[in-house]
């Protein structure tokens, strides 16, 4: 059962509820009257502004948004698969910026889906279907070549589950994508960046074109943080992506080509047989 507690911006009260993945909190944004941040067990998951769903607050969500923006000319509808729902931030963004898009959201936490639907309702006119399934099981239901964009942002207890880190999983992503489509994955890691390097190698074993966007301090292994990996079977718009990432409020860097291969450092691809969850974030990661 959801409970209200402390007040935030505009007098709104925070909402606390137990969901399948832990303790969920919806915290009102003091600067945006209808803005909310979703936390699971204290880890920030999503930010939503119901008045402006095209607003992306978290830096990694802005970078995932770039994948949507660059997937087709402005305004053209897209078929998008979201693996991991959270508060449906990116699905709302697609609906706001590309009306008539058709979207599938796969979120295993049915209690979280119910909480978000009740407290942060989706636009009833948006073509968004939500499946309460494991991400890989939900992906298997997507028809071959259906998706223009596949976004992976899946965390359980602040860690990406092991079965979503393998070449077999990425091969399923490619199967579901149309030729020329884009895959964008949110990857969390810290020094020595072994998980991030292995994930780049894993995706490179399936897709020929890759680019990585992250804060330079994360890429240098100085702190735990998020990196967004972009992949396609066709050339990525690296120049425009680089410009956008450098212009973000929290400016980032884009690596691709030889520099990205050098960064990977010969890490081997991950297979189902030896897959592990992403690392546990350090205690100070979300302070």
N, C-alpha and C positions, 0 to 999 in steps of 0.2 A: 504494500500500500504506500502511495506517495504521501509525503508530509511536507507542509510548508514550514519554513523557518526564516531566518534573518532577512531583513529588507535590503534592497539594493536600489539602483537608479530608478527614479520615477515611482518609488514606493512599492515596487514589485517585490514579492517574497521569493526567496530561494526554495527550490523543491528538492527533497531528498527521498530516494526510493531504493529499495533493494531490487536489483535485477539479476539476471542469470550470471552476469560477469562480475558482480560485486556491488558496491555501493555507488549509485548514480546520484549526481548532484547537478541541478540546473541553477546556475548562478546568474542573476541579472547583471547586465552591463551598466555600470554607473554613467557611462558617456552616451549610451544609445538607449532610448526609451523602451524599445522592444528587442534589444539585443540580449543574447543568452550564451553562456559558456557551459558546455557539458563536460563534467569530470566523472571518471570512473575510478574508484578507489584513490582519489586525489590526483590522478593523472589527467591533464587536459586532453580532451578528445576532439571537440568541435566547438566552433563559434557560429552562431546564427543571428542575423538581424532580420526579423520578420518584416520590417518595413523596407528593407533594402537587401533582398537575397543575393544581389550581385556583389555585395561587399564581402570580401574574404579577409579575415583578420589574421589568422595564423600564417606564418611565412610559407610553410610547406603546402598549405591549401592554396595559396596564391600560385605556387609553382604548378600544382596539379591543374589549377584553372588555366594556366598557359597552354597546357596540352589540349584543353577543350577549345580555347581561342584559336589555336593554330591548326586545328584538325581540318578546317574547311573555311571558305570565305565567310565573312561576318554575317550572322543571322541565319545561315543555312541550317536546317534541322539535322540532328545527328541521332544515331542509335548508340546509346551509352550503357555500359555495364559498370556498376559500382560494386566492388567486392569489399564489404565493410560499409555499414550505413552510418553509424554514429547518430548525429542529429540531422542527417541528410543534407549537409551543407553543400556539397558539390552537386547533388541532384537538383537542389533549389537554384543553384547558380546556373546550371545548364538550362533549366526551365525559364529563368529570367532573361538570359542572354540569347537563347536560341529556342523561341517558342515553336511548338509542334514537334519538338524532339521526343523520341520514345526512349524511355529509360527503364532499366531493371536494376534494382538495388537488392543485394544479397547480404543479409545481416542475421547471424545465427542467434542472437540474443532476442528472443521473442518478447520478453518483458520490457526490454529497452525500446523496441519498436513501438509497443503499446504506449509507453510513457511519452515518447517523442510525439507520436500521433496525437495524443490527448493534449499535451501542454504546448507543443510547437507544431500545430497542424500544417500539413502541406496544402498548397493551392489546389482546390478540387478540380481545377481545369487542367492541371499538369498531367502529362502522360507518364506517370511514375508508378511502376509496379514493384512492390516490396515482397520479397520472399524471405521467410524466416528459416534459412538453411545454412549449413556450413558453406563457406565460400567456394570450396572446390566442388562440392556437390551441386551448388547452384550454378556454377560455371558450366558444368557438364550438361545442363539443361538448355544452354544457349545454342541456337542453331549454328551450324558451320557458316563462317563468313558474315555473321549478322552485325557485329559491332564495328562502329567507326572508332570508338575509343573504349578501352578497358582501363579502369582505375582501380588499383589495389591499395587499400588503406586499412589493413586488417590487424587488429591487436587484441590479444586476450591477456589480461593482467599486464598490460604495457609491453607485451612481447608478441611478435608475429609467430603464429604456430608453425611447427616444423614442416608440415605437409604443404605449406604455401611458400616454401623456399627452394623448391627443387626444379630441375629441368623438366620433369614430367608435368609439374604444374604449369610451368611457362609454356610448354608445348600445347596444353589445353587452352591457354590464353590465345596463342597464335591461331589455333583451330577456329576459335570463336570470332576472330577479327577478319574483316574484309581486307583484301590487298590494299596496301597503302595506309592502313589504319595505324593508330598509335596506342601503345601500352605505356601507362605511367604508374609507377609504384613508389609509395612512401616507405623508405627504409630508415630505421633508427639504429644508430650504432655510436660507439665511442672508441677511444684508443684501446688497442692498436688497429682498429678498423678491419679486423679479420672478417667479420660478417659482411660488411659492405663490399669488400673486395670479392668475396666469394659470390655474393649476389650479382655483381657485375659480370663475373665469369659465367655464372649460371644463365643469365639472360642472353649473354653473347653467344652461348652455345645454341640458341634457338633463333635469335633475331640478328641480322647482319648490321643494323644501324642502331647505335646507342649514343646517348648523351646523358650527362649527370649534372644536376644543379644542387648546390649546397652553399652554406656559409663557409667562407674560407677557413675559419677556425676549426670547423668540423672536418674539412678535407685535410687539414694539417694535423689532425689527431689531437687537438688541444682540449676538446670538450665533447661530451655526448650531445648528439643532436640528430636532426632529420636531413636526409638527402633524398631527392626525387630522381629516379632513374627513368628515362624515356627510351622507348625502343620501337622499331618499326622494320618492316621488310623493304621499305623505300627510304630515300634520303630524308632526314629530318631537317626542319627549318632552323638550323643551328644558329645562324646569324641573328635572326629575329628573336629566337629564344634567349640568346646571350644578352641582347639588348634589353629585353623585358626583365630578365632576372637581375641584371645590373641596375635597373631602374626601380626595383621593388623598394618599399620602405626599409626593409632589412636586406640590403644589397647582397647578392650572392654571386657565385662564379659558376661557369659552365665548362665542363671538360668533355672532350670528345676525341675521336680519332686516336692518333698515336699517344697523345698525352693521357687519355683515359686507359689505354692498354698498359701504359707504363705504370699508372696508378694502381691497376689491378695486381701488378707484381707477380704474375704467374700463378695466381690462386686457381685451384681446380674447380670446375662446376660441381654443384651440389646435386646429388641424386636422392631419390626417395629413401634408399637404403641407409644413407648416412646423414640425412637431414636433421637439423637441430633448430629449436626456436631461436629467435633473435635474442641478443643479450639482455639481461636485467638492467634497467636504467639505474644509475647511481642514486643514492638518496637525495642528493641536491639537484637532480636534473630538472625538477619542476618547481623549484623555489624562485 
